Amino acid sequence: MADRARDLFSDEVLSARGESYPELVAGQYWATDAVLGETASSRVLDVVRQHTHAQLGTSGQQVTLESHRAGRIDLEAITAVVEERRKPLGGTAFVADPQGSEETALVEFRLDSGAGTEIPALVPGDGGVARPYLSDGKIRFVEQGKPEHLVIRAKTERCFCLWRVRIEYSYRGGKHTLVVPPAGQPAFTTTAWGPHKVEYNMRIDDAQRYDCVAQPETCRFKPTS
């Protein structure tokens, strides 16, 4: 009876919260539209985030889903919806390579793929070949009291992309859609590597600031050297 009452009186079937989580899938790679002149240190990242900014090349996000229903909620489709494609941020890059191996993302979005704005989710397949989410026929689901964490990797080589995750799900015959972050909140962002004017490289032994216009050979334009 208590479970049925939850179904009757709880308006939300499924809730979600999203957060940027770069440590899950890559190093600390960020870019901003501003050209910074700060002293090289790890504190520069705080300054980067005071301006228009985004994770650089490959971004990590985590979406946590929580059920508010008694029965099982089936996830049927996950896509990234690209709201806007802008020129990559080219002011300042912050580069801090990962100290260990990166985690394997459960879901990957290749934001440059396809002609439209909707990008299907991919998951690792046999032999390292990515395949569409749920293509193996398995149904992922969320149960009450057991939050589901979707670790996401998003990649672009072309744009400063603003995007959201759309999740289609069903519950007891009803079809529903959830968007993360929701309308009214800032979208997830990922920007491509490319020419930038300044680079802060946080090497293990020291931190350096480079003038990429005067000395382009000193700067990096891809995740690994």
Accessible surface in RSA format (square Angstrom, percent):
REM  Atomic radii and reference values for relative SASA: ProtOr
REM  Chains: A
REM  Algorithm: Lee & Richards
REM  Probe-radius: 1.40
REM  Slices: 20
REM RES _ NUM      All-atoms   Total-Side   Main-Chain    Non-polar    All polar
REM                ABS   REL    ABS   REL    ABS   REL    ABS   REL    ABS   REL
RES MET A   1   195.67 101.3 152.44 100.9  43.23 102.9 128.30 109.1  67.37  89.3
RES ALA A   2    79.13  72.8  62.84  97.0  16.29  37.1  70.11  98.7   9.02  23.9
RES ASP A   3    74.53  52.2  73.33  73.0   1.20   2.8  15.53  36.6  59.00  58.8
RES ARG A   4   140.28  58.9 140.11  71.4   0.17   0.4  47.50  64.9  92.79  56.2
RES ALA A   5    38.06  35.0  35.73  55.1   2.33   5.3  37.04  52.2   1.01   2.7
RES ARG A   6    79.10  33.2  70.11  35.7   8.99  21.4  25.63  35.0  53.47  32.4
RES ASP A   7    25.65  18.0  13.66  13.6  11.99  28.3  13.60  32.0  12.05  12.0
RES LEU A   8   138.42  77.1 107.15  76.7  31.27  78.6 109.24  76.7  29.18  78.5
RES PHE A   9   165.25  82.7 137.52  85.2  27.73  72.2 141.71  85.9  23.53  67.4
RES SER A  10    31.04  26.2  21.01  28.0  10.03  23.1  17.92  38.2  13.12  18.4
RES ASP A  11   142.93 100.1 112.98 112.4  29.95  70.8  38.13  89.7 104.80 104.5
RES GLU A  12    98.89  56.8  91.71  69.4   7.18  17.1  41.00  79.3  57.89  47.3
RES VAL A  13    16.84  11.1  13.16  11.9   3.68   8.9  13.16  11.4   3.68  10.0
RES LEU A  14     4.95   2.8   0.00   0.0   4.95  12.4   0.00   0.0   4.95  13.3
RES SER A  15    24.92  21.1  23.31  31.1   1.61   3.7  16.31  34.7   8.60  12.1
RES ALA A  16    31.48  28.9   0.64   1.0  30.84  70.2   4.06   5.7  27.43  72.7
RES ARG A  17   150.63  63.2 144.34  73.6   6.29  15.0  71.10  97.2  79.53  48.2
RES GLY A  18    33.32  41.1   0.00   N/A  33.32  41.1   0.72   2.0  32.60  73.0
RES GLU A  19    84.72  48.6  78.61  59.5   6.11  14.5  31.43  60.8  53.29  43.5
RES SER A  20    64.39  54.4  40.41  53.9  23.98  55.2  16.74  35.7  47.65  66.8
RES TYR A  21    83.31  38.9  82.76  47.1   0.55   1.4  37.18  27.9  46.13  56.9
RES PRO A  22    10.13   7.4   9.62   8.8   0.51   1.9  10.13   8.4   0.00   0.0
RES GLU A  23   103.83  59.6  83.05  62.8  20.77  49.5  53.47 103.4  50.36  41.1
RES LEU A  24    29.71  16.5  29.13  20.8   0.58   1.4  29.71  20.9   0.00   0.0
RES VAL A  25     0.42   0.3   0.10   0.1   0.32   0.8   0.10   0.1   0.32   0.9
RES ALA A  26    13.32  12.3   6.77  10.4   6.56  14.9   7.49  10.5   5.84  15.5
RES GLY A  27     6.79   8.4   0.00   N/A   6.79   8.4   4.38  12.0   2.41   5.4
RES GLN A  28    39.89  22.3  39.29  28.7   0.60   1.4  24.62  52.4  15.28  11.6
RES TYR A  29    11.97   5.6  10.30   5.9   1.66   4.3   7.08   5.3   4.88   6.0
RES TRP A  30    13.71   5.5  13.71   6.6   0.00   0.0  13.71   7.3   0.00   0.0
RES ALA A  31     1.59   1.5   1.59   2.4   0.00   0.0   1.59   2.2   0.00   0.0
RES THR A  32     0.00   0.0   0.00   0.0   0.00   0.0   0.00   0.0   0.00   0.0
RES ASP A  33    76.60  53.7  56.09  55.8  20.51  48.5  23.62  55.6  52.99  52.8
RES ALA A  34    21.51  19.8  12.72  19.6   8.79  20.0  21.51  30.3   0.00   0.0
RES VAL A  35    85.72  56.4  56.38  51.0  29.33  70.7  56.38  49.0  29.33  79.6
RES LEU A  36    11.02   6.1   8.71   6.2   2.31   5.8  10.83   7.6   0.19   0.5
RES GLY A  37    65.79  81.1   0.00   N/A  65.79  81.1  26.74  73.4  39.05  87.5
RES GLU A  38    78.83  45.3  73.55  55.6   5.28  12.6   9.29  18.0  69.54  56.8
RES THR A  39   120.45  85.7 104.09 105.5  16.36  39.0  74.96 100.7  45.49  68.8
RES ALA A  40    25.49  23.4   8.88  13.7  16.61  37.8   8.88  12.5  16.61  44.0
RES SER A  41    25.76  21.8  22.27  29.7   3.50   8.1  21.98  46.8   3.78   5.3
RES SER A  42    85.99  72.7  72.83  97.2  13.16  30.3  42.66  90.8  43.33  60.7
RES ARG A  43   174.08  73.1 171.18  87.3   2.90   6.9  66.73  91.2 107.35  65.1
RES VAL A  44     2.37   1.6   1.61   1.5   0.76   1.8   2.27   2.0   0.10   0.3
RES LEU A  45    18.55  10.3  18.55  13.3   0.00   0.0  18.55  13.0   0.00   0.0
RES ASP A  46    84.34  59.1  80.03  79.7   4.31  10.2  23.64  55.6  60.70  60.5
RES VAL A  47    30.56  20.1  30.56  27.7   0.00   0.0  30.56  26.6   0.00   0.0
RES VAL A  48     0.00   0.0   0.00   0.0   0.00   0.0   0.00   0.0   0.00   0.0
RES ARG A  49    95.39  40.1  79.29  40.4  16.10  38.3  30.54  41.7  64.85  39.3
RES GLN A  50   135.53  75.8  97.77  71.5  37.76  89.9  39.77  84.7  95.76  72.6
RES HIS A  51    73.88  40.4  60.94  42.4  12.94  33.1  47.07  48.5  26.81  31.2
RES THR A  52    63.07  44.9  48.85  49.5  14.22  33.9  26.31  35.3  36.76  55.6
RES HIS A  53    58.79  32.1  50.16  34.9   8.63  22.1  28.77  29.6  30.02  34.9
RES ALA A  54     0.97   0.9   0.00   0.0   0.97   2.2   0.97   1.4   0.00   0.0
RES GLN A  55     4.20   2.3   3.63   2.7   0.56   1.3   1.42   3.0   2.77   2.1
RES LEU A  56     2.77   1.5   2.65   1.9   0.12   0.3   2.65   1.9   0.12   0.3
RES GLY A  57     7.28   9.0   0.00   N/A   7.28   9.0   5.23  14.3   2.05   4.6
RES THR A  58    26.27  18.7  22.86  23.2   3.42   8.1   8.83  11.9  17.44  26.4
RES SER A  59     0.00   0.0   0.00   0.0   0.00   0.0   0.00   0.0   0.00   0.0
RES GLY A  60     0.02   0.0   0.00   N/A   0.02   0.0   0.00   0.0   0.02   0.1
RES GLN A  61     0.67   0.4   0.66   0.5   0.02   0.0   0.00   0.0   0.67   0.5
RES GLN A  62    26.92  15.1  26.16  19.1   0.76   1.8   0.07   0.1  26.86  20.4
RES VAL A  63     0.00   0.0   0.00   0.0   0.00   0.0   0.00   0.0   0.00   0.0
RES THR A  64     4.54   3.2   3.23   3.3   1.31   3.1   0.57   0.8   3.97   6.0
RES LEU A  65     0.00   0.0   0.00   0.0   0.00   0.0   0.00   0.0   0.00   0.0
RES GLU A  66    69.94  40.2  69.91  52.9   0.03   0.1   4.46   8.6  65.47  53.5
RES SER A  67     2.90   2.4   0.00   0.0   2.90   6.7   0.00   0.0   2.90   4.1
RES HIS A  68    48.02  26.2  46.66  32.4   1.35   3.5  28.04  28.9  19.98  23.2
RES ARG A  69    20.22   8.5  20.22  10.3   0.00   0.0   0.00   0.0  20.22  12.3
RES ALA A  70    30.86  28.4   4.41   6.8  26.45  60.2   5.79   8.2  25.07  66.4
RES GLY A  71    18.58  22.9   0.00   N/A  18.58  22.9  18.51  50.8   0.07   0.2
RES ARG A  72   114.29  48.0  95.08  48.5  19.21  45.7  28.41  38.8  85.87  52.0
RES ILE A  73     0.00   0.0   0.00   0.0   0.00   0.0   0.00   0.0   0.00   0.0
RES ASP A  74    31.54  22.1  31.54  31.4   0.00   0.0   2.66   6.3  28.88  28.8
RES LEU A  75     0.65   0.4   0.00   0.0   0.65   1.6   0.00   0.0   0.65   1.7
RES GLU A  76    73.07  41.9  53.55  40.5  19.52  46.5  23.84  46.1  49.22  40.2
RES ALA A  77    31.45  28.9  27.51  42.5   3.93   8.9  31.42  44.3   0.02   0.1
RES ILE A  78     5.32   3.0   0.16   0.1   5.16  12.4   0.23   0.2   5.09  13.8
RES THR A  79    20.87  14.8  20.87  21.2   0.00   0.0  20.15  27.1   0.73   1.1
RES ALA A  80     0.00   0.0   0.00   0.0   0.00   0.0   0.00   0.0   0.00   0.0
RES VAL A  81    37.21  24.5  37.21  33.7   0.00   0.0  37.21  32.3   0.00   0.0
RES VAL A  82     3.68   2.4   1.11   1.0   2.56   6.2   1.11   1.0   2.56   7.0
RES GLU A  83    95.14  54.6  57.71  43.7  37.43  89.1  31.18  60.3  63.96  52.2
RES GLU A  84    77.18  44.3  70.50  53.3   6.68  15.9  28.20  54.5  48.98  40.0
RES ARG A  85   101.10  42.5  70.15  35.8  30.96  73.7  51.09  69.8  50.01  30.3
RES ARG A  86   101.16  42.5  90.63  46.2  10.53  25.1  39.55  54.1  61.61  37.3
RES LYS A  87   183.17  89.4 162.13  99.5  21.04  50.1 110.93  99.8  72.24  77.0
RES PRO A  88    39.79  29.0  32.05  29.2   7.75  28.2  32.05  26.5   7.75  48.1
RES LEU A  89    19.04  10.6  10.14   7.3   8.90  22.4  12.02   8.4   7.02  18.9
RES GLY A  90    21.76  26.8   0.00   N/A  21.76  26.8  14.69  40.3   7.06  15.8
RES GLY A  91     3.48   4.3   0.00   N/A   3.48   4.3   1.68   4.6   1.80   4.0
RES THR A  92     0.11   0.1   0.00   0.0   0.11   0.3   0.00   0.0   0.11   0.2
RES ALA A  93     0.26   0.2   0.26   0.4   0.00   0.0   0.26   0.4   0.00   0.0
RES PHE A  94     6.94   3.5   6.94   4.3   0.00   0.0   6.94   4.2   0.00   0.0
RES VAL A  95     0.54   0.4   0.36   0.3   0.18   0.4   0.36   0.3   0.18   0.5
RES ALA A  96    19.45  17.9  17.79  27.4   1.67   3.8  18.18  25.6   1.27   3.4
RES ASP A  97    63.25  44.3  55.26  55.0   7.98  18.9  25.93  61.0  37.32  37.2
RES PRO A  98    61.42  44.8  36.90  33.6  24.52  89.1  44.44  36.7  16.98 105.5
RES GLN A  99   143.53  80.3 102.41  74.8  41.11  97.9  69.00 146.9  74.53  56.5
RES GLY A 100    52.07  64.2   0.00   N/A  52.07  64.2  39.00 107.0  13.07  29.3
RES SER A 101   113.01  95.5  78.12 104.3  34.89  80.4  53.40 113.7  59.61  83.5
RES GLU A 102    92.55  53.1  69.37  52.5  23.18  55.2  28.31  54.8  64.24  52.5
RES GLU A 103   104.94  60.2 102.26  77.4   2.68   6.4  26.10  50.5  78.84  64.4
RES THR A 104    97.90  69.6  80.70  81.8  17.20  41.0  46.10  61.9  51.80  78.3
RES ALA A 105     2.77   2.5   0.42   0.6   2.35   5.3   0.42   0.6   2.35   6.2
RES LEU A 106    75.15  41.9  71.54  51.2   3.61   9.1  73.14  51.4   2.01   5.4
RES VAL A 107     0.44   0.3   0.14   0.1   0.30   0.7   0.44   0.4   0.00   0.0
RES GLU A 108    20.61  11.8  20.41  15.4   0.20   0.5   8.23  15.9  12.38  10.1
RES PHE A 109     0.00   0.0   0.00   0.0   0.00   0.0   0.00   0.0   0.00   0.0
RES ARG A 110   110.75  46.5 109.95  56.0   0.80   1.9  33.45  45.7  77.30  46.8
RES LEU A 111     0.00   0.0   0.00   0.0   0.00   0.0   0.00   0.0   0.00   0.0
RES ASP A 112    29.80  20.9  20.30  20.2   9.50  22.5  15.54  36.6  14.26  14.2
RES SER A 113    48.85  41.3  38.36  51.2  10.49  24.2  43.02  91.6   5.83   8.2
RES GLY A 114    65.65  81.0   0.00   N/A  65.65  81.0  38.55 105.8  27.11  60.7
RES ALA A 115   119.02 109.4  69.58 107.4  49.44 112.5  79.37 111.8  39.66 105.1
RES GLY A 116    44.31  54.6   0.00   N/A  44.31  54.6  35.13  96.4   9.18  20.5
RES THR A 117    76.42  54.4  73.01  74.0   3.41   8.1  53.31  71.6  23.11  34.9
RES GLU A 118    85.83  49.3  70.99  53.7  14.84  35.3  21.29  41.2  64.54  52.7
RES ILE A 119     1.44   0.8   1.44   1.1   0.00   0.0   1.44   1.0   0.00   0.0
RES PRO A 120    76.90  56.0  75.93  69.2   0.97   3.5  75.97  62.7   0.93   5.8
RES ALA A 121     2.14   2.0   0.00   0.0   2.14   4.9   0.00   0.0   2.14   5.7
RES LEU A 122    29.21  16.3  29.16  20.9   0.05   0.1  29.16  20.5   0.05   0.1
RES VAL A 123    19.20  12.6  17.88  16.2   1.32   3.2  19.20  16.7   0.00   0.0
RES PRO A 124    74.33  54.2  58.52  53.3  15.81  57.5  63.60  52.5  10.73  66.7
RES GLY A 125    17.50  21.6   0.00   N/A  17.50  21.6   6.84  18.8  10.65  23.9
RES ASP A 126   141.04  98.8 122.14 121.6  18.90  44.7  42.63 100.3  98.41  98.1
RES GLY A 127    84.05 103.6   0.00   N/A  84.05 103.6  44.99 123.5  39.05  87.5
RES GLY A 128    71.86  88.6   0.00   N/A  71.86  88.6  35.20  96.6  36.66  82.1
RES VAL A 129   105.15  69.2  99.70  90.3   5.44  13.1 103.86  90.2   1.29   3.5
RES ALA A 130    31.78  29.2  11.57  17.9  20.20  46.0  11.90  16.8  19.88  52.7
RES ARG A 131    78.65  33.0  77.65  39.6   1.00   2.4  35.61  48.7  43.04  26.1
RES PRO A 132    74.99  54.7  74.99  68.4   0.00   0.0  74.99  61.9   0.00   0.0
RES TYR A 133    24.43  11.4   8.61   4.9  15.82  41.2   8.61   6.5  15.82  19.5
RES LEU A 134    36.96  20.6  22.49  16.1  14.47  36.4  23.62  16.6  13.34  35.9
RES SER A 135    64.09  54.2  22.83  30.5  41.27  95.1  31.81  67.7  32.28  45.2
RES ASP A 136    69.84  48.9  32.62  32.5  37.22  88.0  34.33  80.8  35.51  35.4
RES GLY A 137    61.04  75.3   0.00   N/A  61.04  75.3  38.50 105.6  22.54  50.5
RES LYS A 138   149.05  72.7 141.70  86.9   7.35  17.5  92.55  83.3  56.51  60.2
RES ILE A 139    95.96  54.6  78.28  58.3  17.68  42.6  78.29  56.4  17.66  47.9
RES ARG A 140    72.75  30.5  68.29  34.8   4.45  10.6  34.41  47.0  38.33  23.2
RES PHE A 141    76.24  38.1  66.06  40.9  10.19  26.5  66.06  40.0  10.19  29.2
RES VAL A 142     1.30   0.9   0.00   0.0   1.30   3.1   1.30   1.1   0.00   0.0
RES GLU A 143    63.33  36.4  61.19  46.3   2.14   5.1  11.11  21.5  52.23  42.6
RES GLN A 144    80.89  45.2  63.79  46.6  17.09  40.7   6.38  13.6  74.50  56.5
RES GLY A 145    57.13  70.5   0.00   N/A  57.13  70.5  30.28  83.1  26.85  60.1
RES LYS A 146   134.01  65.4 127.08  78.0   6.93  16.5  84.26  75.8  49.75  53.0
RES PRO A 147    68.01  49.6  50.87  46.4  17.13  62.3  51.00  42.1  17.01 105.7
RES GLU A 148    32.75  18.8  31.70  24.0   1.05   2.5   2.54   4.9  30.21  24.7
RES HIS A 149    84.51  46.2  76.82  53.4   7.69  19.7  54.92  56.6  29.59  34.4
RES LEU A 150     0.32   0.2   0.32   0.2   0.00   0.0   0.32   0.2   0.00   0.0
RES VAL A 151    22.63  14.9  22.63  20.5   0.00   0.0  22.63  19.7   0.00   0.0
RES ILE A 152     0.25   0.1   0.25   0.2   0.00   0.0   0.25   0.2   0.00   0.0
RES ARG A 153    27.80  11.7  27.80  14.2   0.00   0.0   1.68   2.3  26.12  15.8
RES ALA A 154     0.00   0.0   0.00   0.0   0.00   0.0   0.00   0.0   0.00   0.0
RES LYS A 155    83.00  40.5  81.92  50.3   1.08   2.6  35.59  32.0  47.41  50.5
RES THR A 156     4.35   3.1   0.00   0.0   4.35  10.4   1.25   1.7   3.09   4.7
RES GLU A 157   154.44  88.7 131.15  99.2  23.29  55.5  46.53  90.0 107.91  88.1
RES ARG A 158   170.56  71.6 149.64  76.3  20.93  49.8  52.23  71.4 118.33  71.7
RES CYS A 159     6.45   4.9   6.45   7.2   0.00   0.0   6.45  16.4   0.00   0.0
RES PHE A 160     6.95   3.5   6.95   4.3   0.00   0.0   6.95   4.2   0.00   0.0
RES CYS A 161     0.00   0.0   0.00   0.0   0.00   0.0   0.00   0.0   0.00   0.0
RES LEU A 162    28.64  16.0  28.64  20.5   0.00   0.0  28.64  20.1   0.00   0.0
RES TRP A 163     0.00   0.0   0.00   0.0   0.00   0.0   0.00   0.0   0.00   0.0
RES ARG A 164    27.59  11.6  27.59  14.1   0.00   0.0   7.40  10.1  20.19  12.2
RES VAL A 165     0.04   0.0   0.00   0.0   0.04   0.1   0.04   0.0   0.00   0.0
RES ARG A 166    60.10  25.2  59.50  30.3   0.60   1.4  10.11  13.8  49.99  30.3
RES ILE A 167     0.00   0.0   0.00   0.0   0.00   0.0   0.00   0.0   0.00   0.0
RES GLU A 168    62.63  36.0  62.63  47.4   0.00   0.0  12.28  23.8  50.34  41.1
RES TYR A 169    11.26   5.3   9.85   5.6   1.41   3.7   0.00   0.0  11.26  13.9
RES SER A 170    13.40  11.3  12.52  16.7   0.88   2.0   4.59   9.8   8.81  12.3
RES TYR A 171    19.02   8.9  13.42   7.6   5.60  14.6  14.76  11.1   4.26   5.3
RES ARG A 172   132.50  55.6  82.89  42.3  49.61 118.1  63.69  87.0  68.81  41.7
RES GLY A 173    74.13  91.4   0.00   N/A  74.13  91.4  41.48 113.8  32.65  73.1
RES GLY A 174    28.29  34.9   0.00   N/A  28.29  34.9  27.28  74.9   1.00   2.2
RES LYS A 175   147.20  71.8 119.49  73.3  27.71  66.0  93.56  84.2  53.64  57.1
RES HIS A 176    63.55  34.7  53.60  37.3   9.94  25.4  38.75  39.9  24.80  28.9
RES THR A 177    82.47  58.7  50.94  51.6  31.53  75.1  27.59  37.1  54.88  83.0
RES LEU A 178    35.84  20.0  34.38  24.6   1.46   3.7  35.84  25.2   0.00   0.0
RES VAL A 179    55.65  36.6  48.08  43.5   7.57  18.2  48.08  41.8   7.57  20.5
RES VAL A 180     2.50   1.6   2.50   2.3   0.00   0.0   2.50   2.2   0.00   0.0
RES PRO A 181    15.00  10.9  13.77  12.5   1.24   4.5  15.00  12.4   0.00   0.0
RES PRO A 182    59.64  43.5  58.80  53.6   0.84   3.0  59.64  49.2   0.00   0.0
RES ALA A 183    96.62  88.8  69.79 107.7  26.83  61.0  72.62 102.3  24.00  63.6
RES GLY A 184    85.30 105.2   0.00   N/A  85.30 105.2  43.31 118.9  41.99  94.0
RES GLN A 185    96.66  54.1  93.08  68.0   3.58   8.5  24.53  52.2  72.13  54.7
RES PRO A 186   119.32  87.0 102.47  93.4  16.85  61.3 113.62  93.8   5.71  35.5
RES ALA A 187    17.49  16.1   1.36   2.1  16.13  36.7   1.55   2.2  15.94  42.2
RES PHE A 188    11.74   5.9   9.03   5.6   2.71   7.0  11.74   7.1   0.00   0.0
RES THR A 189    35.75  25.4  30.68  31.1   5.07  12.1  15.84  21.3  19.91  30.1
RES THR A 190     0.00   0.0   0.00   0.0   0.00   0.0   0.00   0.0   0.00   0.0
RES THR A 191     0.00   0.0   0.00   0.0   0.00   0.0   0.00   0.0   0.00   0.0
RES ALA A 192     0.82   0.8   0.31   0.5   0.51   1.2   0.31   0.4   0.51   1.4
RES TRP A 193    28.31  11.4  11.64   5.6  16.67  39.1  11.71   6.2  16.60  26.9
RES GLY A 194    18.02  22.2   0.00   N/A  18.02  22.2  14.58  40.0   3.45   7.7
RES PRO A 195   121.21  88.3 108.68  99.1  12.53  45.5 109.16  90.1  12.05  74.9
RES HIS A 196    13.10   7.2   4.69   3.3   8.41  21.5   4.01   4.1   9.10  10.6
RES LYS A 197   104.00  50.7 103.23  63.3   0.77   1.8  60.23  54.2  43.76  46.6
RES VAL A 198     5.05   3.3   5.05   4.6   0.00   0.0   5.05   4.4   0.00   0.0
RES GLU A 199     0.04   0.0   0.04   0.0   0.00   0.0   0.00   0.0   0.04   0.0
RES TYR A 200     0.00   0.0   0.00   0.0   0.00   0.0   0.00   0.0   0.00   0.0
RES ASN A 201     7.39   5.1   7.39   7.1   0.00   0.0   0.00   0.0   7.39   7.1
RES MET A 202    29.85  15.5  16.38  10.8  13.48  32.1  15.03  12.8  14.82  19.6
RES ARG A 203   118.87  49.9 100.99  51.5  17.88  42.6  40.20  54.9  78.67  47.7
RES ILE A 204   155.73  88.6 120.42  89.7  35.30  85.1 128.14  92.3  27.58  74.8
RES ASP A 205   122.87  86.1  85.77  85.4  37.10  87.7  48.47 114.1  74.40  74.2
RES ASP A 206    63.78  44.7  51.89  51.6  11.89  28.1  37.26  87.7  26.52  26.4
RES ALA A 207    33.80  31.1  15.78  24.4  18.02  41.0  15.78  22.2  18.02  47.7
RES GLN A 208    67.79  37.9  67.04  49.0   0.75   1.8   6.57  14.0  61.22  46.4
RES ARG A 209    94.32  39.6  70.85  36.1  23.48  55.9  23.61  32.3  70.71  42.9
RES TYR A 210    37.01  17.3  34.97  19.9   2.04   5.3  28.44  21.4   8.57  10.6
RES ASP A 211    61.73  43.2  58.16  57.9   3.57   8.4  17.36  40.9  44.37  44.2
RES CYS A 212     7.36   5.6   0.49   0.5   6.86  16.1   0.56   1.4   6.80   7.3
RES VAL A 213   108.72  71.5  86.58  78.4  22.13  53.3  91.93  79.9  16.79  45.5
RES ALA A 214    74.60  68.6  40.33  62.2  34.27  77.9  50.30  70.8  24.30  64.4
RES GLN A 215    92.97  52.0  92.63  67.7   0.34   0.8  15.05  32.0  77.92  59.1
RES PRO A 216    70.28  51.2  67.53  61.6   2.75  10.0  67.72  55.9   2.56  15.9
RES GLU A 217   137.21  78.8  97.99  74.1  39.22  93.4  75.33 145.7  61.88  50.5
RES THR A 218    42.81  30.4  25.46  25.8  17.36  41.4  33.75  45.3   9.06  13.7
RES CYS A 219    12.67   9.6   0.00   0.0  12.67  29.8   0.23   0.6  12.44  13.4
RES ARG A 220    33.47  14.1  30.08  15.3   3.39   8.1  27.84  38.0   5.63   3.4
RES PHE A 221    79.42  39.7  63.28  39.2  16.14  42.0  63.28  38.4  16.14  46.2
RES LYS A 222   124.99  61.0 124.80  76.6   0.19   0.5  69.25  62.3  55.74  59.4
RES PRO A 223    51.96  37.9  51.96  47.4   0.00   0.0  51.96  42.9   0.00   0.0
RES THR A 224    95.36  67.8  92.99  94.3   2.37   5.6  67.36  90.5  27.99  42.3
RES SER A 225   124.68 105.4  65.10  86.9  59.58 137.3  57.42 122.3  67.26  94.2
END  Absolute sums over single chains surface
CHAIN  1 A    11908.0       9171.5       2736.4       6364.3       5543.7
END  Absolute sums over all chains
TOTAL         11908.0       9171.5       2736.4       6364.3       5543.7
